[in-house]
Amino acid sequence: MMKTPQLSADQRAKLEKVIGHAFSDKQWLDRALTHASTGTAKSGNYERLEFLGDRVLGLCVAELLFSTFHAATEGELSVRLNQLVSAESCAGVADELGLHQFIRTGSDVKKLTGKRMMNVRADVVESLIAALYLDGGLETARGFILRHWQKRATAESAARRDAKTELQEWSHAKFGLTPVYRIDDRSGPDHDPSFTVTVEVTGVAPETGVERSKRAAEQVAATKMLEREGVWQKPADQN
């Protein structure tokens, strides 16, 4: 296996300025930007960092919501949390920071477009959060998260409910039925799988979602059905 590809000194300096932290151990930053498709060992790419960063992000966003929405129920807080730690939100932060120019990937991943590339950008944000946590501690990671998630937490879109829950309630109210989800396909390498899931509700046409996990694909399919049936309004930038 290859060693972790290193950022140049200029790249590190530029990235550290963007994220607001000078790393004591530069290897954390290199590793956070290295995709498994480069051929590096697990200890040299961002997969394990992504796991840790997801938990740190969840904790800090949960704290933010708890201290911001004093009258919110546990259910409302959960809905907001799910939206804020989603791949879409994380990829949005990656785009704001311009992380795409620093990510090291193999040739197969360089060909990815659309939602699959969005997931890579989202993963890098989570791995970067873990790198900040390991290099500077929880307060450093929390500071980064607050800078990029505080406005998102109070946005109207952050309160939108979980798509599967919304679809189930709509289906029960309209047809007295529970939506049925079916896995149609699982493809791709282990580091970048793709699941195709179809949701069916008797009485309306089915919808299909494609994502990197079964759960995420179910959410995409449910969202598409809710928007098609007029239960949810499609975001303006997707019309």
GUNU-217296 format. One record per residue: residue number from 1; residue in one letter; z, x, y of N, C-alpha, C in turn. Coordinates in steps of 0.2 Angstrom, whole numbers, plus 5000, padded with zeros to 4 digits. Layout:
<pts>
(pt NUM A (Z X Y) (Z X Y) (Z X Y))
...
</pts>
This chain:
<pts>
(pt 1 M (5000 5004 4994) (5000 5000 5000) (5000 5004 5006))
(pt 2 M (4997 5002 5011) (4996 5005 5018) (5003 5005 5022))
(pt 3 K (5004 5010 5026) (5010 5009 5030) (5008 5004 5036))
(pt 4 T (5014 5002 5039) (5013 4997 5045) (5008 5000 5050))
(pt 5 P (5003 4997 5052) (4999 5000 5058) (5003 5000 5064))
(pt 6 Q (5002 5005 5068) (5006 5006 5074) (5002 5004 5080))
(pt 7 L (5006 5000 5085) (5003 4999 5091) (5003 5006 5095))
(pt 8 S (4998 5006 5100) (4997 5012 5104) (5003 5012 5109))
(pt 9 A (5004 5017 5112) (5010 5017 5117) (5008 5012 5123))
(pt 10 D (5002 5012 5125) (5000 5008 5130) (5001 5000 5128))
(pt 11 Q (4999 4999 5122) (5000 4992 5119) (5007 4990 5119))
(pt 12 R (5011 4994 5117) (5018 4993 5116) (5021 4992 5123))
(pt 13 A (5019 4996 5128) (5022 4995 5135) (5020 4988 5138))
(pt 14 K (5013 4987 5137) (5011 4980 5139) (5014 4974 5136))
(pt 15 L (5015 4975 5130) (5018 4969 5126) (5026 4969 5128))
(pt 16 E (5029 4974 5128) (5036 4974 5130) (5037 4971 5137))
(pt 17 K (5033 4972 5142) (5033 4970 5148) (5032 4962 5148))
(pt 18 V (5027 4960 5144) (5026 4953 5143) (5032 4949 5140))
(pt 19 I (5035 4952 5135) (5040 4948 5132) (5047 4949 5135))
(pt 20 G (5048 4954 5139) (5054 4955 5143) (5059 4959 5139))
(pt 21 H (5057 4964 5135) (5062 4968 5131) (5059 4974 5129))
(pt 22 A (5062 4980 5130) (5060 4986 5128) (5064 4988 5121))
(pt 23 F (5060 4989 5116) (5063 4990 5109) (5066 4997 5108))
(pt 24 S (5072 4997 5106) (5075 5003 5104) (5071 5006 5097))
(pt 25 D (5070 5001 5093) (5066 5003 5087) (5059 5000 5087))
(pt 26 K (5054 5004 5089) (5048 5002 5090) (5045 4999 5083))
(pt 27 Q (5047 5001 5077) (5045 4998 5071) (5045 4991 5070))
(pt 28 W (5051 4988 5073) (5051 4981 5073) (5045 4977 5076))
(pt 29 L (5043 4980 5082) (5038 4977 5086) (5031 4978 5082))
(pt 30 D (5030 4984 5079) (5024 4985 5075) (5024 4980 5069))
(pt 31 R (5029 4979 5066) (5029 4975 5060) (5028 4968 5062))
(pt 32 A (5031 4966 5067) (5031 4959 5069) (5023 4957 5071))
(pt 33 L (5019 4962 5072) (5012 4960 5074) (5007 4962 5068))
(pt 34 T (5010 4963 5062) (5006 4965 5057) (5005 4960 5051))
(pt 35 H (4999 4957 5050) (4998 4952 5045) (4997 4955 5038))
(pt 36 A (4999 4951 5033) (4999 4954 5026) (4992 4956 5024))
(pt 37 S (4987 4953 5027) (4980 4954 5025) (4978 4961 5027))
(pt 38 T (4982 4965 5030) (4980 4972 5032) (4981 4977 5026))
(pt 39 G (4985 4974 5021) (4986 4978 5015) (4993 4981 5015))
(pt 40 T (4997 4980 5020) (5003 4983 5020) (5008 4980 5015))
(pt 41 A (5013 4984 5013) (5019 4981 5009) (5022 4976 5012))
(pt 42 K (5026 4972 5009) (5030 4966 5012) (5035 4969 5017))
(pt 43 S (5037 4975 5015) (5042 4978 5020) (5039 4980 5027))
(pt 44 G (5032 4980 5027) (5029 4983 5033) (5025 4977 5036))
(pt 45 N (5024 4971 5034) (5021 4966 5037) (5026 4961 5040))
(pt 46 Y (5024 4955 5043) (5029 4951 5046) (5031 4945 5042))
(pt 47 E (5029 4945 5036) (5031 4939 5032) (5039 4938 5032))
(pt 48 R (5043 4943 5030) (5050 4942 5030) (5053 4941 5037))
(pt 49 L (5050 4944 5042) (5052 4943 5049) (5051 4936 5051))
(pt 50 E (5046 4933 5049) (5044 4926 5050) (5049 4921 5047))
(pt 51 F (5052 4923 5041) (5057 4919 5038) (5063 4919 5043))
(pt 52 L (5065 4925 5045) (5071 4925 5049) (5070 4922 5056))
(pt 53 G (5065 4924 5059) (5063 4921 5066) (5063 4913 5066))
(pt 54 D (5061 4910 5061) (5061 4903 5060) (5068 4900 5061))
(pt 55 R (5073 4904 5057) (5080 4901 5058) (5083 4903 5064))
(pt 56 V (5081 4908 5067) (5084 4910 5074) (5081 4905 5079))
(pt 57 L (5075 4904 5079) (5072 4899 5083) (5075 4892 5083))
(pt 58 G (5076 4890 5076) (5079 4883 5075) (5086 4883 5078))
(pt 59 L (5090 4888 5077) (5097 4888 5080) (5097 4888 5087))
(pt 60 C (5093 4892 5091) (5093 4892 5098) (5090 4886 5101))
(pt 61 V (5085 4883 5098) (5082 4876 5100) (5087 4871 5099))
(pt 62 A (5091 4871 5093) (5096 4866 5092) (5101 4866 5097))
(pt 63 E (5104 4872 5099) (5109 4873 5104) (5106 4870 5111))
(pt 64 L (5100 4872 5113) (5097 4870 5119) (5097 4862 5119))
(pt 65 L (5095 4859 5114) (5094 4851 5114) (5101 4848 5114))
(pt 66 F (5106 4851 5111) (5113 4849 5110) (5116 4849 5117))
(pt 67 S (5115 4854 5121) (5118 4855 5128) (5114 4851 5133))
(pt 68 T (5108 4849 5132) (5103 4846 5137) (5104 4838 5136))
(pt 69 F (5103 4836 5130) (5103 4829 5129) (5110 4826 5126))
(pt 70 H (5115 4825 5131) (5121 4823 5129) (5122 4817 5126))
(pt 71 A (5118 4812 5127) (5118 4805 5124) (5114 4804 5118))
(pt 72 A (5110 4809 5117) (5105 4808 5111) (5108 4808 5104))
(pt 73 T (5106 4804 5100) (5108 4803 5093) (5106 4809 5089))
(pt 74 E (5109 4810 5083) (5107 4815 5079) (5099 4814 5077))
(pt 75 G (5097 4808 5076) (5090 4806 5074) (5085 4809 5080))
(pt 76 E (5087 4807 5086) (5083 4809 5092) (5083 4817 5092))
(pt 77 L (5088 4820 5091) (5088 4827 5092) (5084 4830 5086))
(pt 78 S (5084 4827 5080) (5080 4830 5075) (5073 4829 5076))
(pt 79 V (5071 4824 5079) (5064 4823 5081) (5062 4828 5086))
(pt 80 R (5066 4829 5091) (5064 4834 5096) (5064 4841 5093))
(pt 81 L (5068 4843 5089) (5069 4849 5086) (5062 4850 5082))
(pt 82 N (5060 4846 5078) (5054 4846 5074) (5048 4848 5078))
(pt 83 Q (5048 4844 5084) (5042 4845 5088) (5042 4852 5091))
(pt 84 L (5048 4854 5093) (5048 4861 5097) (5047 4867 5093))
(pt 85 V (5049 4866 5086) (5048 4872 5082) (5042 4872 5078))
(pt 86 S (5038 4867 5079) (5031 4866 5075) (5026 4872 5077))
(pt 87 A (5021 4872 5072) (5016 4877 5073) (5013 4877 5080))
(pt 88 E (5012 4870 5082) (5008 4869 5088) (5012 4872 5094))
(pt 89 S (5019 4871 5094) (5023 4874 5100) (5023 4881 5100))
(pt 90 C (5024 4884 5094) (5024 4892 5093) (5018 4895 5095))
(pt 91 A (5012 4892 5093) (5006 4894 5094) (5004 4894 5102))
(pt 92 G (5007 4889 5105) (5006 4888 5112) (5010 4894 5116))
(pt 93 V (5016 4896 5113) (5019 4902 5116) (5015 4908 5115))
(pt 94 A (5012 4909 5109) (5008 4915 5108) (5003 4915 5113))
(pt 95 D (4999 4909 5114) (4994 4909 5119) (4996 4911 5126))
(pt 96 E (5002 4909 5128) (5004 4910 5135) (5006 4918 5135))
(pt 97 L (5008 4921 5130) (5009 4928 5130) (5003 4932 5129))
(pt 98 G (4998 4929 5126) (4992 4933 5125) (4993 4937 5118))
(pt 99 L (4997 4935 5114) (4998 4939 5108) (4992 4940 5103))
(pt 100 H (4987 4936 5104) (4981 4937 5099) (4978 4944 5100))
(pt 101 Q (4979 4947 5106) (4976 4954 5107) (4980 4959 5104))
(pt 102 F (4986 4958 5101) (4990 4963 5098) (4990 4962 5090))
(pt 103 I (4988 4956 5088) (4989 4955 5081) (4985 4959 5076))
(pt 104 R (4987 4963 5071) (4983 4967 5067) (4982 4963 5060))
(pt 105 T (4976 4962 5059) (4974 4958 5053) (4969 4961 5049))
(pt 106 G (4968 4959 5042) (4962 4961 5038) (4956 4957 5040))
(pt 107 S (4951 4959 5037) (4944 4956 5039) (4944 4949 5037))
(pt 108 D (4947 4947 5032) (4947 4940 5030) (4950 4935 5035))
(pt 109 V (4955 4938 5038) (4959 4933 5043) (4955 4933 5049))
(pt 110 K (4952 4939 5051) (4948 4939 5057) (4943 4934 5058))
(pt 111 K (4941 4931 5052) (4936 4926 5052) (4939 4919 5053))
(pt 112 L (4945 4918 5053) (4948 4912 5053) (4948 4909 5060))
(pt 113 T (4947 4902 5060) (4946 4899 5067) (4951 4892 5066))
(pt 114 G (4951 4889 5072) (4955 4882 5072) (4962 4883 5070))
(pt 115 K (4964 4878 5066) (4971 4877 5065) (4974 4883 5060))
(pt 116 R (4969 4886 5056) (4972 4891 5052) (4974 4897 5056))
(pt 117 M (4970 4899 5061) (4971 4904 5066) (4977 4902 5070))
(pt 118 M (4978 4896 5072) (4984 4894 5075) (4990 4895 5072))
(pt 119 N (4990 4894 5065) (4996 4896 5061) (4998 4903 5061))
(pt 120 V (4993 4907 5061) (4994 4915 5062) (4997 4916 5068))
(pt 121 R (4995 4913 5074) (4998 4914 5080) (5005 4912 5080))
(pt 122 A (5006 4906 5077) (5013 4903 5077) (5018 4908 5073))
(pt 123 D (5015 4910 5067) (5019 4915 5063) (5021 4921 5067))
(pt 124 V (5017 4924 5071) (5018 4930 5075) (5024 4929 5080))
(pt 125 V (5024 4923 5083) (5029 4921 5087) (5036 4921 5084))
(pt 126 E (5036 4918 5078) (5043 4918 5074) (5045 4925 5072))
(pt 127 S (5040 4929 5070) (5042 4936 5068) (5044 4940 5074))
(pt 128 L (5041 4939 5080) (5043 4942 5086) (5050 4940 5088))
(pt 129 I (5052 4934 5087) (5059 4932 5088) (5064 4936 5084))
(pt 130 A (5062 4936 5077) (5066 4940 5073) (5067 4947 5075))
(pt 131 A (5061 4950 5077) (5061 4957 5079) (5066 4958 5085))
(pt 132 L (5066 4953 5090) (5070 4953 5096) (5077 4953 5093))
(pt 133 Y (5079 4948 5089) (5085 4947 5086) (5088 4954 5083))
(pt 134 L (5084 4957 5079) (5086 4963 5075) (5087 4969 5080))
(pt 135 D (5083 4969 5085) (5083 4975 5089) (5088 4974 5095))
(pt 136 G (5089 4968 5098) (5093 4967 5103) (5099 4962 5102))
(pt 137 G (5099 4959 5097) (5105 4954 5095) (5103 4947 5097))
(pt 138 L (5107 4942 5096) (5106 4935 5097) (5105 4934 5104))
(pt 139 E (5108 4937 5109) (5107 4935 5116) (5100 4937 5118))
(pt 140 T (5098 4942 5116) (5091 4944 5117) (5086 4939 5115))
(pt 141 A (5087 4937 5109) (5082 4932 5106) (5083 4925 5109))
(pt 142 R (5089 4924 5111) (5090 4917 5114) (5087 4917 5121))
(pt 143 G (5088 4923 5125) (5085 4923 5131) (5077 4922 5131))
(pt 144 F (5074 4925 5126) (5067 4924 5125) (5065 4917 5124))
(pt 145 I (5069 4914 5119) (5067 4907 5117) (5069 4902 5123))
(pt 146 L (5074 4903 5127) (5075 4899 5133) (5070 4899 5138))
(pt 147 R (5067 4905 5139) (5062 4906 5144) (5055 4902 5142))
(pt 148 H (5054 4902 5136) (5048 4899 5134) (5049 4892 5131))
(pt 149 W (5055 4890 5129) (5055 4883 5126) (5059 4878 5131))
(pt 150 Q (5062 4880 5136) (5066 4876 5140) (5062 4870 5143))
(pt 151 K (5057 4872 5146) (5052 4866 5149) (5049 4862 5144))
(pt 152 R (5048 4865 5138) (5045 4861 5132) (5050 4856 5130))
(pt 153 A (5056 4858 5130) (5062 4854 5128) (5062 4847 5131))
(pt 154 T (5061 4847 5138) (5061 4841 5142) (5055 4838 5143))
(pt 155 A (5050 4840 5140) (5043 4837 5141) (5043 4830 5137))
(pt 156 E (5039 4825 5139) (5039 4819 5136) (5037 4819 5129))
(pt 157 S (5032 4824 5128) (5029 4824 5121) (5034 4827 5116))
(pt 158 A (5039 4830 5118) (5044 4833 5114) (5048 4828 5110))
(pt 159 A (5048 4821 5113) (5052 4816 5110) (5048 4812 5105))
(pt 160 R (5042 4814 5103) (5038 4810 5099) (5041 4810 5092))
(pt 161 R (5041 4805 5088) (5044 4805 5082) (5040 4809 5076))
(pt 162 D (5043 4810 5071) (5040 4813 5065) (5034 4808 5063))
(pt 163 A (5028 4811 5062) (5023 4807 5060) (5024 4803 5053))
(pt 164 K (5026 4806 5048) (5027 4803 5042) (5032 4797 5043))
(pt 165 T (5037 4798 5046) (5042 4793 5047) (5039 4787 5051))
(pt 166 E (5036 4789 5056) (5032 4783 5061) (5027 4779 5056))
(pt 167 L (5023 4783 5052) (5018 4779 5048) (5022 4775 5043))
(pt 168 Q (5027 4777 5040) (5031 4773 5035) (5033 4767 5038))
(pt 169 E (5036 4767 5044) (5039 4761 5047) (5034 4757 5050))
(pt 170 W (5028 4759 5052) (5022 4755 5054) (5019 4752 5048))
(pt 171 S (5019 4755 5042) (5016 4752 5036) (5020 4747 5033))
(pt 172 H (5027 4748 5034) (5032 4743 5031) (5031 4737 5035))
(pt 173 A (5031 4738 5042) (5031 4732 5046) (5024 4728 5046))
(pt 174 K (5019 4731 5045) (5012 4728 5045) (5010 4726 5038))
(pt 175 F (5012 4729 5033) (5009 4728 5026) (5014 4727 5021))
(pt 176 G (5021 4729 5023) (5026 4729 5018) (5025 4734 5012))
(pt 177 L (5021 4739 5014) (5020 4745 5009) (5022 4751 5012))
(pt 178 T (5023 4756 5007) (5025 4763 5008) (5018 4767 5008))
(pt 179 P (5017 4772 5012) (5011 4776 5012) (5012 4781 5006))
(pt 180 V (5006 4782 5003) (5006 4786 4997) (5002 4793 4999))
(pt 181 Y (5005 4798 4997) (5002 4805 4999) (4999 4808 4992))
(pt 182 R (4993 4811 4992) (4990 4814 4986) (4987 4821 4988))
(pt 183 I (4989 4826 4984) (4987 4833 4985) (4980 4833 4982))
(pt 184 D (4975 4834 4986) (4968 4835 4984) (4966 4842 4982))
(pt 185 D (4968 4847 4985) (4966 4853 4984) (4971 4858 4987))
(pt 186 R (4972 4864 4983) (4976 4870 4985) (4971 4876 4984))
(pt 187 S (4970 4879 4990) (4965 4885 4990) (4968 4891 4994))
(pt 188 G (4964 4896 4994) (4966 4902 4998) (4971 4907 4995))
(pt 189 P (4971 4913 4998) (4976 4918 4995) (4983 4916 4997))
(pt 190 D (4988 4919 4993) (4995 4917 4994) (4998 4918 5001))
(pt 191 H (4995 4923 5004) (4998 4924 5011) (4995 4919 5016))
(pt 192 D (4989 4916 5014) (4986 4911 5019) (4984 4905 5015))
(pt 193 P (4988 4901 5012) (4986 4895 5008) (4983 4890 5012))
(pt 194 S (4980 4885 5009) (4977 4879 5012) (4978 4873 5007))
(pt 195 F (4982 4868 5010) (4983 4862 5006) (4979 4856 5009))
(pt 196 T (4975 4852 5005) (4972 4846 5007) (4975 4840 5005))
(pt 197 V (4978 4836 5009) (4982 4830 5007) (4979 4824 5010))
(pt 198 T (4978 4819 5006) (4976 4812 5008) (4982 4807 5008))
(pt 199 V (4982 4803 5014) (4987 4798 5014) (4983 4791 5013))
(pt 200 E (4986 4787 5009) (4983 4780 5008) (4988 4775 5010))
(pt 201 V (4986 4770 5013) (4990 4763 5015) (4985 4758 5013))
(pt 202 T (4986 4754 5008) (4982 4748 5006) (4981 4744 5012))
(pt 203 G (4974 4742 5014) (4973 4738 5019) (4969 4742 5025))
(pt 204 V (4970 4749 5025) (4966 4753 5030) (4963 4759 5026))
(pt 205 A (4958 4762 5030) (4955 4768 5027) (4960 4774 5027))
(pt 206 P (4959 4778 5021) (4963 4784 5021) (4962 4789 5026))
(pt 207 E (4966 4794 5027) (4965 4800 5031) (4967 4806 5027))
(pt 208 T (4964 4811 5029) (4965 4818 5026) (4968 4823 5031))
(pt 209 G (4973 4827 5029) (4975 4833 5033) (4974 4839 5029))
(pt 210 V (4973 4845 5032) (4973 4851 5029) (4977 4856 5033))
(pt 211 E (4982 4859 5029) (4987 4864 5033) (4989 4869 5028))
(pt 212 R (4993 4873 5030) (4996 4879 5026) (5001 4877 5021))
(pt 213 S (5004 4871 5022) (5009 4869 5017) (5008 4861 5015))
(pt 214 K (5011 4859 5010) (5010 4852 5008) (5013 4847 5013))
(pt 215 R (5019 4849 5016) (5022 4845 5021) (5018 4845 5027))
(pt 216 A (5016 4850 5029) (5012 4851 5036) (5005 4847 5035))
(pt 217 A (5002 4847 5029) (4996 4843 5028) (4997 4836 5028))
(pt 218 E (5003 4834 5025) (5005 4827 5026) (5006 4824 5033))
(pt 219 Q (5009 4829 5037) (5010 4827 5044) (5004 4826 5048))
(pt 220 V (4999 4830 5046) (4992 4830 5049) (4989 4823 5047))
(pt 221 A (4989 4822 5041) (4986 4816 5039) (4989 4810 5042))
(pt 222 A (4996 4810 5042) (4999 4804 5045) (4998 4803 5052))
(pt 223 T (4997 4809 5056) (4996 4809 5063) (4989 4806 5064))
(pt 224 K (4984 4808 5060) (4977 4805 5061) (4977 4798 5060))
(pt 225 M (4980 4795 5055) (4980 4788 5054) (4984 4784 5059))
(pt 226 L (4989 4787 5062) (4993 4784 5067) (4988 4783 5074))
(pt 227 E (4985 4789 5075) (4980 4789 5081) (4974 4784 5080))
(pt 228 R (4972 4784 5074) (4966 4780 5073) (4967 4773 5073))
(pt 229 E (4973 4771 5071) (4975 4764 5071) (4978 4762 5078))
(pt 230 G (4979 4766 5082) (4981 4765 5089) (4989 4764 5090))
(pt 231 V (4992 4767 5084) (5000 4767 5085) (5002 4772 5089))
(pt 232 W (4998 4778 5089) (5000 4784 5094) (4993 4785 5098))
(pt 233 Q (4994 4787 5104) (4989 4789 5108) (4987 4796 5107))
(pt 234 K (4980 4797 5106) (4978 4804 5105) (4979 4808 5111))
(pt 235 P (4982 4814 5111) (4982 4819 5117) (4976 4819 5121))
(pt 236 A (4977 4819 5127) (4971 4819 5132) (4966 4825 5130))
(pt 237 D (4968 4831 5128) (4964 4836 5127) (4960 4836 5121))
(pt 238 Q (4962 4831 5117) (4958 4830 5110) (4953 4824 5110))
(pt 239 N (4953 4820 5116) (4949 4814 5117) (4942 4816 5118))
</pts>
